[in-house]
Amino acid sequence: MARNTDKCRNCRREGEKLYLKGEKCFTDKCPVERRAYAPGQHGQKSGARMSDYGKQLREKQKLRRTYGVLERQFRNIYAEASRSKGVTGERLLQLLECRLDNIAYRMGFGASRAEARQVVRHNGVLVNGRRVNIPSYHVRPGDTVEVVSKAKEQLRIKAAAEAASGRGVPEWLEVDSKGLKGTLKTIPARVDLPSTINESLVIELYSK
């Protein structure tokens, strides 16, 4: 299989919450809270010092799993970031954040990125009034993303939007939680993105 479907196992392997299971990640039922060690037979044993390559690989895997992209997709995104103007690491994160499935998640159209991706694939999202079912679609500043009328009645989407509204949405987005509609105001700056990600390690890995 291309994907490891045990999302909680992925979080435990990376040693932190990647928020892959929606609301469960915000409760005390989260396995990262209950079993704060790596999965597997030797997970509780303290291993040897990790090499520089090991640190770079783990950071790349964490970033890939966080945004739910496969290895080939991730390499293509890195290649695009390296060709772009600006800092490659920052551009890499910006390209990942501007994917349609991630924007839908940030706006609260899904409890997790995987759920938001499913909403997109099932023709549940409009971009500037046009139906788009490609999760990797690049959303640009000024684009409006909206849940289609029929999908607005789904309880899971309503619940996800309400939960996201309670936690707050990023400043670089403008969201109408009740109308299930939002706009990408601007491309997020590095300070607006997760501080737990060390993208320089990923750049070092691919620069070899």
N, C-alpha and C positions, 0 to 999 in steps of 0.2 A: 504494500500500500504506500501511496505517496505521502499520506499524512498520518501522524499519530493522533488518534481521535480522543485519547485520554488527556483532556486539557489540564486537569489538575496535576497530573503527573509532570506535564511540561513546566508548570509553574514551580513545582517542588524541585525539578532538575535545575532550574535557573536560580533558585534560592530566593525568589520574590514573587509577588503577585503580578501576573500579566493581564489580569481581568479578562479571562477567556470564558468565564461561566456566568457572566451577567451578575444578577443580584446576589448570587451565592457568595461571590468574592467579597461582598461588603458585610457578611455575617460571620458569626463565630463558627459556622460549619465549614468554612474554607479550610481545606487540607493543609495549606501553607501555615495557617495558625495552629492547627492541631498536631501536625507532623512537620516541623521545621527542619527537615533534613532531606537529602536527595533520595529518590525512590530506588528500589532494588535491594538485593541481598546485602550489599556493603554500604548502603546509603548512610548509616549512622556512624560508620568508622571515619575517623579523621584521615584524609588522604595526604599524600605528599604534596609539597609545594608545586603549584601549577606553573607550567612553563609560560613564556610570553605568547607562544603560539596557542596554547590552551586557552589563555585569557581572551585572545582575539577571536578564537573560534566560538567560545561560549557567548561572547557579546554579539557576534553575528547571528548565532542561533536564537538568542533572546530577542533580538530585533525582528528577525524573520517570523518567529512564532507570535510575537506581539501583534503584528499586522496581518498575520495569516497568509503569507505568500510563500510559494515554493522556491526552491533554490534557483531554478532558471529564471523565474520572474524577478527574483531579488538581484541576480547578476545583471539583468537587463536594466533594472532601475538604477543600479550602481553605475553602469556604463553611461546612462543618460545624465546622471548627476555629475560624473567626471567630465563630461563634455560641456556642461553648463558653466556660465560665468558665476563667480562667487566661490565660497568655501564648499568643497565637495561634501564634507560631512553634513553640513547644514542643508545643502540642497537635497541630499539623500533623504533626510528626515522630512523635508517639505514635500517631496514627491510622494512619499508614503502617506503623509497626512492628507494630501489633496486627492487621493484615490476616492472614488465615489462611495465605496463601501465604508471607508473610514469616516467620511463626511457624514454619511447617514447615521453612523454610530454616534459620532460626536453630537449630532443634532437630536439624538434620542429616538431614532426610528427603529432601533433594535437594542435589546438588553446587552448584547455583546457584538463584536465585529462580525462573528460568524452568523449571528442572527440578522444583522443588518445586511450582510452579503446575500443572505437568502431572500430577504425582501427585495433587494435589487434584482436578483436573478429571476424572481417570479413576477417581473414587470410591475413592481409595486411603487416605483419611484419615477418622478418626472424631473427633468433638468431643463429649465427655461421653457416649460410647457410641453416638452417632448419626452416620450417614454424612452428610458435608457436602461438596459438590463445587463450592462457590462460593468462588473465590480471595479475593474482597473481604470475605468474612464476617469480622465484627469479633469477635475473641477477647477475652474479659473475664477479669480476675483470678479464679483458681480453676478456670478451664476446663482440662480435660484433653484433650490432642491425642494421637492414637495412630494408627499405621499399621495398616491392616486386616491380618488374619492372612495372607491370600493374598499381599499385596504385601510382607510381611516377608521373603519368600524371594527377592525380586529382588536380584540382585547389585549393581546400581547404587545401590540404597537402602542396602544394607549397607555398601558402600564409602564412600558419602557420610557415613553416621553415624559410621563409624570415623575418617574424616578430620576431621570436626567435633569429635569427642571429643578428638582429639589436639591440636587448636588451642584447645580450651576453649569452653564455651558461656557466654553472658551470665549475670550473677548474678541477673537478674530472671526467669530460667527455671530450672526443675528438670527435668532430663532423665535418663531411663534409656536410654542408648545401645544397650545389648544388647536391651532389650525394645521399643525404638523407640516410646517413650512419654514424654510430658513434660507439665508443668503451667506455666501462666503464673502466677507467684507474685504479681507486682505490675506495674502500668504503669511502664515505664522512665522514670526521671528524665532530664533533659537531659544530665547528666554521664555517663550510661550509654550515650548515643547517639553516633554518629560525630562527631568534632570537626572533620572536614574540611568539614562542611556549614555554610554560613552562611545559616541560614533567614531572617535579618532582610532579606536582599536579596530573597528571594522575597516576603516580606510587603510590602516597598516597591513591588515590581512590581505586585502585585495591588491595592494601595491607591490607585493613581493614578486 
